[in-house]
Amino acid sequence: MDELWIEDTGPGGSAPRLVRDVMSAPAIACREEAYFEEVAEQLEERDISGMPVVDREGRVVGVISERDLAHALGGPMVRLALRRHNAPLTENVGDMPRSTRRAKALMTSPARTVESVTPLEDAARLMLRYKINRLPVVDAGRLVGVVTRGDVVSSVAHMEHAVIDLTDAAVLVGTGDLHTGAFS
């Protein structure tokens, strides 16, 4: 496996980059009760490949990705192409009543998270160690953003990142049986 190196110039040089310097904010997240279809629609509409999953209090409880959805909803050829290391669903999604096709049934849990002041190098190491593509960014228990492998690569390539506002609340997707909207 290739290693990712992020330059830390140390004393007298520039400070190491932090997650907050490259993360996407506000975060796009879904509730545990969000239906598979809602999650898939938002991933496509927002051109993202995954999102954190939050509980009723807004705490990050997992992460769901388009790969999770494709693995669960696709036919045998899709599942073969997406073969993964964690255990597949024990039940065929087509046989599941719609009321049980919720994000909590597919999400990877618990989610690995970082704080906005985490050095970017540490976030990159977590992604490599656990073979994950995104880390929810949580400060004081509140979801404030998401850092992805793409964010890390862009940082290493010294590409500009959009200006972010940490005062914006996360955008919450998925009605389930609850009201859709942002939380603070």
C-alpha positions in Angstrom: 0.0 0.0 0.0 1.3 3.5 -0.8 1.7 5.8 2.1 0.4 9.4 2.1 3.0 12.0 3.2 1.9 15.5 4.2 4.8 17.8 4.7 5.2 19.3 8.2 7.9 21.9 8.1 8.2 22.0 11.9 9.8 24.9 13.9 10.3 28.0 11.8 8.2 26.7 9.0 4.5 26.8 8.4 2.2 25.1 10.8 0.7 21.7 9.9 -2.6 22.0 8.1 -5.7 21.1 10.1 -8.9 19.3 9.1 -10.8 22.6 9.3 -8.5 24.0 6.5 -9.8 21.6 3.9 -13.1 20.1 5.2 -16.5 20.6 3.5 -18.9 22.6 5.6 -21.7 22.7 6.4 -22.0 18.9 6.5 -24.6 17.0 4.6 -26.0 14.3 6.8 -29.0 12.0 7.1 -31.1 10.7 10.0 -30.9 7.0 10.9 -34.6 6.8 9.9 -33.9 8.2 6.3 -35.1 5.8 3.6 -32.6 4.3 1.2 -34.3 6.1 -1.6 -33.9 9.5 0.2 -30.2 8.9 0.8 -29.6 7.8 -2.8 -31.4 10.8 -4.2 -29.4 13.2 -2.0 -26.1 11.6 -2.9 -26.9 12.0 -6.6 -28.4 15.5 -6.3 -25.5 16.8 -4.3 -22.8 14.9 -6.2 -21.3 13.3 -3.1 -20.5 9.7 -2.4 -21.5 9.3 1.2 -22.7 11.1 4.3 -22.7 10.9 8.1 -25.8 9.4 9.8 -27.1 11.2 12.9 -29.5 10.1 15.6 -32.4 12.2 16.9 -30.1 14.4 19.0 -27.8 15.1 16.0 -25.0 12.9 17.2 -23.0 11.0 14.5 -23.8 7.3 14.8 -22.6 6.1 11.4 -21.7 6.7 7.8 -23.5 5.6 4.7 -22.1 5.6 1.2 -23.2 5.0 -2.4 -21.2 1.8 -2.2 -23.3 0.6 0.7 -26.5 1.4 -1.2 -25.3 -0.2 -4.5 -24.2 -3.3 -2.6 -27.6 -3.6 -0.9 -29.8 -2.6 -3.7 -27.9 -3.9 -6.7 -28.2 -7.3 -8.3 -25.6 -10.0 -8.1 -23.3 -8.4 -10.7 -23.2 -5.1 -8.8 -22.5 -6.9 -5.5 -19.7 -8.9 -7.2 -18.2 -5.6 -8.5 -18.5 -4.0 -5.1 -17.3 -7.0 -3.1 -16.3 -5.7 0.3 -14.8 -7.0 3.5 -17.6 -6.3 5.9 -20.5 -8.7 6.1 -23.4 -8.3 3.6 -27.0 -7.9 4.7 -28.5 -11.1 5.8 -31.8 -10.2 4.2 -32.5 -9.4 0.5 -33.4 -5.7 0.4 -36.1 -6.5 -2.1 -37.9 -8.6 0.5 -37.6 -5.9 3.2 -40.7 -3.9 3.8 -40.1 -0.3 2.9 -40.6 0.8 6.5 -37.4 -1.1 7.4 -35.2 0.2 4.5 -33.6 2.8 6.6 -30.0 4.3 6.7 -29.4 2.6 10.1 -29.8 -0.8 8.3 -26.8 -0.1 6.0 -24.6 2.4 7.7 -21.1 1.6 8.9 -21.2 2.1 12.7 -19.7 3.4 14.8 -18.4 6.2 12.7 -14.7 7.2 12.9 -14.7 11.0 13.5 -12.2 13.8 13.9 -12.3 17.3 15.3 -11.7 20.4 13.2 -8.4 21.0 14.9 -7.1 17.5 14.1 -3.9 17.7 12.0 -4.7 16.7 8.4 -1.9 14.1 8.5 -3.7 12.3 11.4 -7.0 12.3 9.4 -5.1 10.9 6.4 -3.6 8.1 8.5 -7.1 7.2 9.9 -8.5 7.0 6.3 -5.6 4.8 5.2 -5.7 2.6 8.3 -9.4 1.9 8.2 -9.8 2.1 4.4 -12.4 4.9 4.5 -13.1 7.7 2.2 -14.7 10.3 4.6 -14.5 11.3 8.2 -17.3 13.3 9.9 -15.9 16.4 11.7 -17.4 16.8 15.1 -16.7 19.7 17.5 -18.2 19.6 21.0 -20.5 16.8 19.9 -21.8 18.8 17.0 -21.4 17.8 13.4 -19.6 20.7 11.7 -18.2 19.2 8.4 -16.8 16.3 6.5 -13.3 15.7 5.4 -12.8 13.3 2.4 -9.8 11.7 0.7 -10.4 14.2 -2.1 -10.0 17.1 0.4 -6.7 15.6 1.6 -5.4 15.0 -2.0 -6.4 18.6 -3.0 -4.5 19.9 0.0 -1.4 18.0 -0.9 -1.7 19.2 -4.5 -2.0 22.8 -3.0 -5.3 23.4 -4.7 -7.6 26.1 -3.4 -10.5 25.1 -1.2 -13.8 26.9 -0.9 -14.3 29.4 2.0 -16.3 27.8 4.8 -18.4 29.1 7.6 -18.3 27.1 10.8 -21.4 28.9 12.0 -23.6 27.2 9.4 -25.6 24.3 10.7 -25.3 20.9 9.1 -27.9 20.2 6.4 -30.0 17.2 7.5 -31.6 14.9 4.9 -34.3 12.2 5.4 -37.8 12.6 6.6 -38.3 9.2 8.1 -41.0 10.0 10.5 -39.4 13.3 11.6 -39.2 16.8 10.3 -36.4 17.4 7.7 -34.2 20.4 8.3 -31.0 21.7 9.8 -30.0 21.2 13.4 -27.6 23.1 15.6 
